[in-house]
Amino acid sequence: MTTLPDLAAIEAMDAADPLRPMRDRFVLPEGVIYLDGNSLGAAAPAAFAELQKAAQQEWAQDLIRSWNKAGWFDLPTRLGDRVGRLIGAAAGQTVVCDTTSINIYKALHAAVALRPGRSTMVAEGGSFPTDLYVAEGVASTLPGAALRLEGVDAARIEDLIDDQTAVVLVNHVNYKTGELRDMAALTRRIHEAGALVVWDLCHSAGALPVDLDGAGADFAVGCTYKYLNGGPGSPAFVYAAARHHDAIRQPLSGWWGHARPFAFEQHYDAGSGIRRFLCGTQPVLSLRALEGALSLWEDVDMAALRRKSVALTDLFIMLVEARCGRYGVTLESPRDSVKRGSQVSFAHEHGYAIMQALIERGVIGDFRAPSTMRFGFTPLYTSYRDAWQAAAVLEDILRTEMWKEERFSVRAAVT
Ligand SMILES: *Cc1c(COP(=O)(O)O)cnc(C)c1O
């Protein structure tokens, strides 16, 4: 049997953590172990500072002049380039706008239009549902289009890709299990079949190093309110490789994507570069808060981030299996860290009630039906002590059967 690290050993790991100072740049409530930054990232004073400046000076005092004076109009591309640095995208290929769902719609349409004569879209049956719902929506607008799903039409996504495939929509990290795909290898396979790829980076942007340009990706989307800490509902991003820009058409042809928005012309003329993915006016206050949150990444070494993420998730798996395995908790995430993102999922028949009990005890993760307890590890602010403590509380809840108390089985709207 492996001996489990004691608290002194855990504290030594925190003391030696090169990312330890980043935790002080977030507000974390007293008495809370926050393991849900993969759903809503923690708040940073740097985001509040920009938000306050945007509200009190730019909006209140400078009013309409701020579109030029404060650079509001260029926020989508300016922030896009900053996100781009975290996902391996050279400047000019990423824009921050709209929601992930809307950006999937635009990217899928654009990709299908670039592959005339091909009518199949491929996605994962186990994808985050909005990706599938949007793909169904896109298919419904294209005569003859078909949607084929991994886990439904074939076991492996690779086996669904053929000379009829126009586009493959695939998650870099699965939201439920935390499984991490090999982006370079799958992109190559898709290109060999003559198809295009849309990568969904919701659970990898800010969680681990991503290299879109290096992998030769075509399109990517992702959100900024998870590991990028932009705040609830902060706008998403969309990436398109520069080689596609001139040919891209997307269906939400609004004035912000026009070549000359302030010429107020009667007909649409797509703007140049990544700006053509824009549609209309963007949520400026949210963008300004995100700008503050993104400033935290300037000093972050992504290789160190990944090392810490792997160490945290490995530690949590070891502790939970050793302390809670006998209570019927089973690992749902890949055991091999090479194939795992920055979250750990455990299944338990009574996962919902156990998670509610955990939350009452100050350990915040979340639950995904039917039986998944998700624990997100955000290397900027999660400590090794957090992982240790969370496993200890989980053991206590299982041993005492506290989760059986009736109030933990009442379902809320958001789980
Ligand atoms: C979080 C998440 C989304 C969210 O989409 P919204 O449009 O922001 O609601 C989409 N896809 C995946 C894979 C996600 O994890």
The ligand as a Tripos MOL2 file, in Angstrom:
@<TRIPOS>MOLECULE
LIG
   15    15     1     0     0
SMALL
NO_CHARGES

@<TRIPOS>ATOM
      1 C1        -19.4980   25.6100  -20.8120 C.3       1 LIG1
      2 C2        -19.6340   25.0310  -22.1740 C.ar      1 LIG1
      3 C3        -20.4310   25.6520  -23.1340 C.ar      1 LIG1
      4 C4        -21.2290   26.8660  -22.7590 C.3       1 LIG1
      5 O1        -21.8860   27.4600  -23.8110 O.3       1 LIG1
      6 P1        -22.6130   28.8550  -23.5840 P.3       1 LIG1
      7 O2        -23.0400   29.2590  -24.9230 O.co2     1 LIG1
      8 O3        -21.6360   29.7740  -22.9310 O.co2     1 LIG1
      9 O4        -23.7510   28.6350  -22.6440 O.co2     1 LIG1
     10 C5        -20.4570   25.0980  -24.4120 C.ar      1 LIG1
     11 N1        -19.7430   23.9920  -24.7110 N.ar      1 LIG1
     12 C6        -18.9810   23.3760  -23.7870 C.ar      1 LIG1
     13 C7        -18.1980   22.1700  -24.1600 C.3       1 LIG1
     14 C8        -18.9270   23.8700  -22.4910 C.ar      1 LIG1
     15 O5        -18.1810   23.2530  -21.5790 O.3       1 LIG1
@<TRIPOS>BOND
     1     1     2 1
     2     2     3 ar
     3     2    14 ar
     4     3     4 1
     5     3    10 ar
     6     4     5 1
     7     5     6 1
     8     6     7 2
     9     6     8 1
    10     6     9 1
    11    10    11 ar
    12    11    12 ar
    13    12    13 1
    14    12    14 ar
    15    14    15 1
@<TRIPOS>SUBSTRUCTURE
     1 LIG1         1 GROUP 0 **** ****
